[in-house]
């Protein structure tokens, strides 16, 4: 479930609020999700992307284990 981002604009300062909103959207992965939904991906492409994400996650976990073990 995606929660709504809430950015408070103080003293009509639009630029910092916009920057904070973009940063929050980037962190939540909204830009990546919008980009993914723009075009149709073949099932083989989806599978490859999912496998690549799993490899990246596994490598990151291994690095964390190595770092904590030392």
C-alpha positions, 0 to 999 in steps of 0.5 A: 500500500502506498501512502500519500506523501505530505509536504508542508509549504512554509511561508510560500517557499515553493522551491524547497517544498518541490525539492522535498516532494521530488526527493520523497517520491524518489525514495518511495520509488514512484518515478521508477514505477511510473517509468515502468508503467509507460510501456508494455514489457514482455514476460521474458523482460519482466522475468529477467528484471525480476532475476536481476533484482533478486541477484542484486538483493542477494549480493547486498545481503552477502555484503552485509553479512561479510561486514557484520562478520568482521 
